[in-house]
Amino acid sequence: MLLTALVLAAGVAAAQPSAADPASGSAVAVQAQPSGLAPAPDPAPDADAAPVPDPQQTADEKKPPTPEHTGLHALFRNLGADYKHLWSVDNGIVAAAGGGLALAVHPLDQTFNVHLRSHYTLVNRIYAPAKYYGDTPEQVALSLGTYAFGRLFDKPKASHLGMDLLRAQILSESLVEPLKFIVGRERPNQSNHQSFPSGHASATFAAATIIERHLGWKKAALGYAIAAYVASSRLHDNVHYLSDVAFGSAVGTIAGRTVTQHGATAWTMAPAPVQGGYGIFFTRADPR
């Protein structure tokens, strides 16, 4: 996976002019003032003024902290915690948005794919690699490659990225496959009844979300572009409906966000017994 480096330019500070003090012979800094006016005193700093946030520091705080251990034991331990973190308010909002979008575009399902089909050889060649890149085995292989690179060359950030990519793929696949069999929707090409949701869209959006959380939006732009390319290819190949890829993208986003969930603003919800029945309790927690 190609990672780009961001180069920061350093500024040059300007020097103040100095003049000789006739009394002492030493050089002191002077400031030109209008004739007949006393030098204006420097304004005192405002103690109540809010400090200006550092954009780089703010971006770093949003990234998942690199764990002390990234071995197999940590991978599977964290994977178990991922399933607990699935039940969160944030994920509920993403799922509702994905479901709402799927319902909104559902009337277009029977006609939308026709507009993307092409008899041009060039267009067909452009879309040909998408079905392989978005497939789960290929995504898992890329995740394992990143993870192995980090472990072999002692690169904690790389192994952390690979571990999160792998966990996101496992989580995404474990959500998509049961839904496919529960819904049982027939594909547009009538090949089987596993159309909803799109596994390719889910896998690639899960990977793009992990990259965004680790490296920021600028470096994740390519990942999201590839995810959109893979999702549109499923319509071009007539193996999914528009609503399939819409909800599949949401499932992948949920998987990626769950794996990288961190910070004091995370909310979780869980059922608990109360007098006369059961209730749902919302808890604000720091999952780091």
C-alpha positions in Angstrom: 0.0 0.0 0.0 1.4 3.3 -1.1 1.9 5.8 1.7 2.9 9.4 0.8 5.1 11.6 3.0 4.1 15.2 3.8 7.1 17.7 3.7 6.8 20.7 5.9 8.7 24.0 5.0 10.4 26.0 7.8 10.0 29.8 8.0 12.8 32.3 8.4 12.7 34.7 11.3 13.4 38.4 10.6 16.1 40.2 12.6 15.4 43.6 14.2 17.9 46.5 13.6 20.0 47.7 16.5 21.7 51.1 17.2 24.6 52.1 19.5 23.8 53.5 22.9 26.0 56.7 23.3 26.0 56.4 27.1 27.2 52.9 27.5 28.6 52.1 24.0 26.5 49.0 23.8 24.2 48.1 21.0 20.5 48.2 21.9 17.3 47.7 19.8 15.4 50.9 19.0 12.0 51.4 17.5 11.1 54.5 15.4 8.4 56.6 17.0 6.6 59.7 15.7 8.3 63.0 16.7 7.2 64.4 20.1 5.5 61.2 21.2 6.7 58.9 24.0 7.3 55.2 23.0 4.1 53.2 23.3 4.3 50.4 25.8 3.9 46.9 24.6 0.4 45.5 25.2 0.3 43.1 28.0 -0.7 39.6 27.0 -4.3 38.7 27.7 -4.3 35.9 30.2 -7.9 35.0 29.3 -7.2 34.7 25.6 -7.7 31.1 24.3 -4.5 29.6 22.9 -4.4 29.1 19.1 -4.6 25.3 18.4 -1.8 23.7 16.5 -3.4 22.0 13.4 -0.8 19.3 13.4 -1.3 18.5 17.1 -5.1 18.4 16.6 -4.7 16.0 13.7 -2.4 13.8 15.8 -4.9 13.7 18.7 -7.5 12.3 16.4 -5.3 9.4 15.2 -5.5 6.1 17.1 -2.6 5.9 19.6 0.0 3.3 18.6 -0.3 0.4 21.1 2.6 -1.0 22.9 2.0 -4.5 21.5 0.9 -5.4 18.0 1.4 -9.2 18.1 -1.1 -11.9 17.3 -2.3 -12.0 20.9 -3.1 -8.2 20.8 -4.7 -8.6 17.4 -7.3 -11.2 18.6 -7.8 -9.6 21.9 -8.6 -6.3 20.2 -10.8 -8.1 17.7 -13.0 -9.3 20.6 -13.3 -5.8 21.9 -14.4 -4.6 18.4 -17.6 -6.7 18.6 -18.4 -5.0 21.9 -17.8 -1.6 20.4 -20.2 -2.3 17.5 -23.1 -1.2 19.7 -22.5 2.5 19.8 -24.5 5.6 19.0 -22.0 6.7 16.2 -22.4 3.3 14.5 -26.2 3.5 14.8 -26.1 6.9 13.1 -24.0 5.5 10.2 -26.2 2.4 9.9 -29.3 4.6 9.8 -27.8 6.9 7.2 -26.7 3.9 5.0 -30.1 2.3 5.4 -31.9 5.6 4.5 -29.7 6.1 1.5 -30.4 2.5 0.3 -34.1 3.1 0.6 -33.8 6.4 -1.2 -32.1 4.9 -4.2 -34.0 1.6 -4.2 -36.5 2.9 -6.9 -33.5 3.3 -9.3 -32.3 -0.3 -8.8 -33.9 -1.8 -11.8 -32.8 0.9 -14.2 -29.5 2.4 -12.9 -27.2 -0.4 -14.0 -28.2 0.0 -17.6 -26.6 3.5 -17.7 -23.2 2.1 -16.5 -23.0 -0.9 -18.8 -20.6 -0.4 -21.7 -19.7 -2.2 -24.9 -16.4 -0.2 -25.2 -13.4 -2.4 -24.7 -11.4 0.4 -22.9 -14.2 0.9 -20.3 -14.4 -2.8 -19.7 -10.7 -3.0 -19.2 -10.6 -0.1 -16.8 -13.2 -1.9 -14.6 -11.8 -5.4 -14.9 -9.3 -5.2 -12.0 -12.0 -3.9 -9.5 -13.6 -7.3 -8.9 -10.2 -8.6 -7.7 -9.1 -5.6 -5.7 -12.3 -5.4 -3.8 -12.5 -9.1 -3.1 -11.9 -10.2 0.5 -8.9 -12.5 -0.1 -7.0 -9.7 -1.8 -7.9 -7.2 0.9 -6.8 -9.6 3.6 -3.6 -10.2 1.7 -2.8 -6.5 1.5 -3.6 -6.1 5.2 -1.4 -9.0 6.2 1.4 -7.6 4.0 1.3 -4.3 5.8 1.2 -6.0 9.1 4.1 -8.4 8.3 6.2 -5.5 7.0 5.8 -3.6 10.3 6.5 -6.6 12.4 9.6 -7.8 10.4 11.2 -4.3 10.2 10.2 -3.1 13.7 7.9 -0.4 12.4 5.2 -0.1 15.1 3.0 2.4 13.2 3.0 0.2 10.1 2.2 -3.0 12.1 -0.5 -1.0 13.9 -2.0 0.1 10.5 -1.8 -3.5 9.2 -3.4 -4.9 12.4 -6.3 -2.5 12.1 -6.8 -3.2 8.4 -6.9 -6.9 9.1 -9.4 -6.5 12.0 -11.6 -4.2 9.8 -11.7 -6.9 7.1 -12.6 -9.6 9.5 -15.3 -7.4 11.1 -16.7 -6.3 7.8 -16.9 -9.9 6.4 -18.6 -11.2 9.6 -21.3 -8.5 9.2 -21.8 -8.8 5.4 -22.1 -12.6 5.0 -24.9 -13.2 7.5 -26.8 -10.2 6.0 -26.5 -11.7 2.5 -28.1 -15.0 3.6 -30.7 -13.4 5.8 -31.9 -11.0 3.1 -31.5 -13.5 0.3 -31.8 -10.9 -2.5 -31.2 -12.1 -6.0 -28.4 -10.5 -8.0 -29.3 -8.5 -11.1 -27.5 -11.1 -13.3 -29.5 -13.8 -11.4 -26.3 -15.7 -10.5 -27.3 -16.3 -6.8 -29.3 -14.8 -3.9 -26.4 -12.9 -2.2 -26.8 -9.5 -3.6 -27.5 -7.3 -0.5 -25.2 -5.8 0.8 -22.2 -5.5 -1.5 -19.1 -7.2 0.1 -16.7 -5.5 -2.3 -18.0 -2.0 -1.3 -17.9 -3.0 2.4 -14.3 -4.3 2.2 -12.9 -1.3 0.3 -14.7 1.3 2.4 -13.5 -0.4 5.6 -9.9 -0.1 4.3 -10.3 3.5 3.3 -11.8 4.4 6.7 -8.8 2.8 8.5 -6.4 4.8 6.3 -8.3 8.0 7.0 -8.3 7.5 10.8 -4.5 6.6 10.8 -3.2 9.1 8.2 -5.8 11.8 7.7 -8.1 12.8 4.9 -5.5 14.0 2.4 -3.7 10.7 2.4 -6.9 8.7 2.4 -8.3 10.4 -0.7 -6.8 7.7 -2.9 -8.3 5.0 -0.7 -11.8 6.5 -1.0 -11.4 7.0 -4.7 -10.5 3.3 -5.1 -13.5 2.3 -2.9 -15.8 4.4 -5.1 -14.3 2.8 -8.2 -14.8 -0.7 -6.8 -18.4 0.1 -5.8 -19.3 1.5 -9.2 -17.7 -1.5 -10.9 -20.2 -3.8 -9.2 -23.0 -1.8 -11.0 -21.1 -1.9 -14.3 -20.7 -5.6 -14.0 -24.4 -6.0 -13.2 -23.7 -8.1 -10.1 -25.2 -5.6 -7.5 -28.0 -3.0 -7.3 -27.4 0.6 -6.3 -28.9 0.1 -2.9 -26.6 -2.9 -2.3 -23.4 -0.8 -2.7 -24.9 2.1 -0.7 -25.5 -0.1 2.3 -22.3 -2.1 1.8 -20.3 1.2 1.9 -22.0 2.0 5.2 -21.2 -1.4 6.7 -17.5 -1.0 5.7 -17.4 2.5 7.3 -18.9 1.1 10.5 -16.2 -1.7 10.6 -13.4 0.8 10.1 -14.7 3.3 12.7 -15.3 0.5 15.2 -11.7 -0.8 14.9 -10.2 2.7 15.4 -12.7 3.9 18.0 -11.0 6.1 20.5 -11.3 9.3 22.4 -13.4 10.7 25.3 -16.3 11.4 23.0 -17.1 7.8 22.3 -20.5 6.5 23.4 -21.6 2.9 24.0 -25.0 1.5 24.6 -25.9 -1.8 26.3 -29.1 -3.5 27.6 -29.5 -3.8 31.4 -32.2 -5.2 33.6 -34.4 -2.7 35.4 -37.4 -3.0 37.7 -40.2 -4.3 35.6 -38.2 -5.1 32.5 -35.1 -4.1 30.6 -33.6 -0.8 29.6 -30.8 0.6 27.4 -28.1 2.5 29.1 -25.8 5.0 27.2 -22.3 5.4 28.6 -19.7 7.9 27.7 -16.3 6.2 27.8 -12.7 6.5 26.7 -12.0 3.2 24.8 -8.2 3.8 24.5 
